Amino acid sequence: MNRAFIELPTWLGDAVMASCAIENLVRANPNVKITFFGAFAATKLYENHPNCEKIVIDESKKAKFRLLNLASSMRNLGEFDVAISFRGSFASKFGLKFLKSKRKFSFDKKIAAHHQAQKYAKFACQALKIEQNFDDLRLNFEPKKFENKTLGLNPGANYGSAKRWYPEYFAEVAIEFKDEFEILIFGGQNESEICGKIAEILAQNGVKFTNLCGKTSVKELCENIAGLNLFITNDSGPMHIAAAYKVPTIALFGPTKFDETSPYKNQNAKILHLNLECMPCMKRVCPLGHHACMKNLTPKMAIDAVKSTLAKNSL
């Protein structure tokens, strides 16, 4: 295999979880040149992959005629030995029809596996008829070296508000450990309000912090998270980045299936969740209006989890 086309999952976290599958492809074909196609954030994860030949950002959603745009983009990418899409949408399957490739495979969401990362890996290995000899996440960024012990807070989650713990809760935990860690706040451009709220509370309580919301590239986000001593995060893309680097993590789960999208292979992660009858609803916004799955997940529970993690990891 000389050239491969890979369409990445849309979401940042899923793109990280697909790294297990991609690593198996590369190990079976060490000299393969890969064209990565997908959303901006997803493709930026693989921009410095050693086998990356080209990055193509999917801009078709912005086009007046999306399918025509996709068809044109695919026709102009050249010829490939294999094309693998980790998406199963109609648009994705349509686009692949116009790609010049000897073999084409689209992800089947019904594939049987416990974790999403395993689903991606199983799909790719079965499609390519290769053995799975790697079972972990892998990103190619060097961890940042901080001068002092550093705690990261990630209050965002692009999927929707139902997945988000409260800014006041994050701030309360940070205040508890302000003498042990330097504090970093992470967030995307559209999460400035919740990150700003945490920053406001910390400032009022004399806590030193750095608010990186909207100020990091994907590369810088990965480097910063990889260098943390502790990470407190919602179920989100940054949570999976932390998993790839085995960062000690407190992962807060509410409406989503923690068994399927937990921090993969991260023995340093602790999952916090309740067991309500309405969980997991998998909704972007709480359909019942009370958001109890996150509201009743108290700061004290997180503080206790941090203390346990600190003791376990001798931080």
C-alpha positions in Angstrom: 0.0 0.0 0.0 1.5 3.3 -1.1 -1.2 5.9 -0.6 -4.2 5.9 1.7 -7.1 8.3 2.1 -8.6 8.6 5.6 -11.7 10.6 6.3 -11.7 11.4 10.0 -14.7 11.5 12.4 -16.2 15.0 12.7 -15.8 15.4 16.5 -12.3 16.1 18.0 -12.7 13.3 20.6 -13.7 10.8 18.0 -10.8 11.8 15.8 -8.5 11.0 18.8 -10.2 7.7 19.4 -9.7 6.8 15.7 -5.9 7.1 16.3 -5.8 3.5 17.5 -7.2 2.3 14.1 -4.8 4.6 12.2 -1.8 3.3 14.2 -2.7 -0.3 13.2 -2.9 0.7 9.5 0.5 2.4 9.7 2.2 -0.5 11.5 0.9 -2.9 8.8 2.1 -0.5 6.1 5.0 1.6 7.5 5.7 3.5 4.3 2.2 4.4 3.5 1.5 8.1 2.6 -1.8 9.3 4.1 -4.2 12.1 3.0 -6.3 13.1 6.0 -9.7 14.6 5.2 -12.2 16.1 7.6 -13.1 18.9 9.9 -10.5 21.6 10.7 -9.9 20.5 14.3 -9.9 16.8 13.5 -7.3 17.1 10.7 -5.1 19.4 12.8 -4.6 16.4 15.1 -2.8 14.6 12.3 -1.0 17.4 10.6 2.4 16.3 12.0 1.8 12.6 11.7 4.9 11.0 10.3 2.9 9.3 7.5 0.9 12.4 6.6 1.2 13.4 3.0 -1.6 15.9 2.8 -4.3 17.6 4.9 -7.6 18.4 3.3 -10.1 20.3 5.3 -13.7 19.5 4.4 -15.4 22.9 3.6 -18.4 21.4 1.9 -20.9 22.4 4.6 -20.2 26.0 3.7 -20.8 25.5 0.0 -24.1 26.3 -1.6 -24.3 22.8 -3.1 -22.6 20.5 -0.6 -22.7 17.3 -2.6 -21.3 18.9 -5.7 -18.5 20.4 -3.7 -17.7 17.1 -2.1 -17.7 15.3 -5.5 -15.3 18.0 -7.0 -13.0 17.8 -4.0 -12.7 14.0 -4.1 -12.1 13.9 -7.9 -9.1 16.2 -7.5 -7.2 14.3 -4.8 -5.5 11.8 -7.1 -5.4 8.0 -6.8 -5.3 5.9 -3.7 -4.7 2.2 -2.9 -7.4 2.4 -0.2 -9.9 4.8 1.2 -11.3 4.5 4.7 -14.0 6.8 6.1 -14.6 6.8 9.9 -18.0 8.4 9.2 -21.2 6.7 8.0 -23.2 9.7 6.8 -24.9 9.9 3.4 -22.7 12.8 2.4 -19.6 10.9 3.3 -20.6 7.8 1.3 -21.6 10.0 -1.6 -18.2 11.8 -1.6 -16.3 8.5 -1.6 -18.1 7.5 -4.8 -16.0 10.1 -6.7 -12.7 9.3 -5.1 -10.2 7.3 -7.2 -9.4 4.4 -5.0 -9.1 0.6 -5.6 -10.8 -0.2 -2.3 -13.3 2.0 -0.3 -14.7 1.3 3.2 -17.2 3.3 5.2 -17.6 2.9 9.0 -20.5 0.8 10.2 -21.9 2.2 13.5 -23.3 -1.2 14.3 -19.9 -2.9 14.5 -19.7 -4.9 17.8 -17.2 -3.6 20.3 -17.3 -2.2 23.9 -15.6 1.1 23.4 -15.7 3.6 20.5 -11.9 3.4 20.0 -12.3 -0.4 19.7 -15.1 0.0 17.2 -12.9 2.2 15.0 -9.9 -0.2 15.2 -12.0 -3.3 14.6 -13.6 -1.7 11.5 -10.3 -0.7 10.0 -8.5 -4.0 10.7 -11.3 -6.1 9.3 -11.7 -3.9 6.2 -7.9 -4.0 5.5 -7.5 -7.6 6.6 -4.7 -6.8 9.0 -4.0 -7.9 12.5 -4.6 -5.5 15.4 -1.3 -5.3 17.2 -1.8 -2.0 18.8 -4.6 -1.2 21.3 -4.2 2.4 22.6 -4.5 6.0 21.5 -1.6 7.8 19.9 -1.0 11.5 19.1 2.3 12.9 17.8 2.7 16.0 20.0 5.4 16.6 22.6 4.1 17.4 26.1 4.8 20.9 27.4 7.1 21.0 30.4 5.6 23.3 33.1 7.8 24.7 35.8 5.3 23.9 38.5 2.6 21.3 39.1 -0.3 22.3 36.9 -4.1 21.6 37.1 -6.2 22.0 33.9 -9.9 22.8 33.9 -12.0 22.0 30.8 -15.6 23.3 31.4 -16.7 23.0 27.7 -18.2 20.3 25.6 -19.1 21.1 22.0 -21.8 18.5 21.8 -24.2 20.5 24.0 -24.9 22.0 27.4 -26.2 18.7 28.8 -22.6 17.4 29.0 -21.3 20.5 30.9 -20.6 20.6 34.6 -21.1 24.1 36.1 -18.5 26.9 36.1 -19.1 27.4 39.8 -18.3 23.8 40.5 -15.0 23.9 38.5 -14.1 27.0 40.4 -14.8 25.5 43.8 -12.5 22.5 43.0 -9.8 24.8 41.7 -10.0 27.0 44.9 -9.6 23.8 47.0 -6.3 23.0 45.4 -4.9 26.5 44.6 -1.9 26.0 46.9 -0.8 22.8 45.2 -1.2 23.6 41.5 -1.0 26.4 39.0 -4.4 26.6 37.3 -5.1 26.6 33.5 -8.5 27.0 32.0 -9.1 25.5 28.6 -11.9 26.2 26.1 -12.8 26.9 22.6 -13.9 30.2 21.0 -17.6 29.6 21.8 -16.9 28.7 25.4 -15.6 32.1 26.5 -18.6 32.8 28.7 -18.3 29.7 30.9 -14.5 30.0 31.0 -14.8 33.7 31.9 -17.2 32.8 34.8 -14.6 30.5 36.3 -11.9 33.1 35.8 -14.1 35.7 37.6 -14.7 33.5 40.6 -11.0 32.5 40.9 -9.9 36.1 40.7 -12.4 37.1 43.4 -10.8 34.4 45.6 -7.3 35.4 45.0 -6.4 32.4 42.9 -3.7 32.7 40.3 -4.7 31.2 37.0 -4.2 31.5 33.2 -7.3 31.5 31.0 -6.3 29.9 27.7 -9.9 29.9 26.3 -9.8 30.5 22.6 -6.0 31.1 22.7 -4.5 27.8 21.7 -4.2 26.0 18.4 -5.1 22.3 18.3 -1.3 21.6 18.5 -0.9 23.9 21.5 -4.0 22.4 23.2 -2.5 18.9 22.9 0.9 20.0 24.1 -0.6 21.8 27.1 -2.9 19.0 28.1 -0.2 16.4 27.7 2.0 18.2 30.2 -0.6 18.5 32.9 -0.3 16.9 36.3 -4.1 16.7 36.7 -7.0 17.4 34.4 -10.7 18.0 35.4 -12.9 17.7 32.4 -16.3 17.1 30.9 -16.8 14.2 28.4 -15.2 16.0 25.5 -12.4 16.1 22.9 -9.8 17.4 25.4 -10.7 14.5 27.7 -9.6 12.0 25.0 -6.4 14.0 24.3 -5.6 13.6 28.0 -6.3 9.9 27.7 -3.8 9.6 24.8 -1.1 10.9 27.2 -2.2 9.0 30.3 -2.7 12.3 32.2 -4.3 11.8 35.6 -7.9 12.8 34.9 -11.2 13.4 36.7 -13.8 12.8 33.9 -17.3 14.1 34.6 -20.1 12.2 32.8 -23.8 13.1 32.7 -26.0 12.3 29.7 -23.5 10.2 27.7 -22.5 6.5 27.8 -19.3 6.5 29.9 -18.6 2.9 29.1 -18.4 3.7 25.4 -16.5 7.0 25.4 -14.5 6.9 28.7 -10.8 7.9 28.7 -9.5 4.9 26.7 -6.7 2.9 28.3 -6.0 5.6 30.8 -5.5 3.9 34.1 -4.9 7.3 35.7 -8.4 8.5 35.0 -11.4 8.4 37.4 -14.9 8.6 36.0 -17.4 10.5 38.1 -21.1 9.9 37.3 -24.5 9.4 39.0 -26.9 6.5 38.3 -30.2 8.2 37.5 -33.1 6.6 35.7 -32.9 9.2 33.0 -29.2 8.4 32.2 -27.9 8.2 29.6 -30.3 10.3 27.6 -27.7 11.2 24.9 -29.3 14.6 24.4 -27.6 17.9 23.7 -29.8 19.7 26.2 -31.5 18.1 29.2 -35.0 17.1 27.9 -36.4 17.1 31.5 -35.2 20.6 32.3 -33.5 19.7 35.6 -30.1 18.6 34.5 -29.8 16.5 37.6 -27.1 14.2 36.1 -24.6 17.1 36.3 -26.2 19.4 38.9 -26.2 16.7 41.6 -22.6 15.7 40.8 -21.3 17.9 43.5 -17.9 19.7 43.8 -17.3 17.7 47.0 -17.4 14.5 44.9 -14.9 15.9 42.6 -12.7 17.1 45.4 -12.7 13.7 47.0 -11.8 12.1 43.6 -8.9 14.5 43.2 -7.6 13.7 46.6 -7.8 10.0 45.8 -6.1 10.5 42.5 -3.3 12.6 44.1 -2.7 9.9 46.6 -2.7 7.2 44.0 -0.2 9.0 41.7 1.8 10.6 44.5 1.4 14.0 43.1 
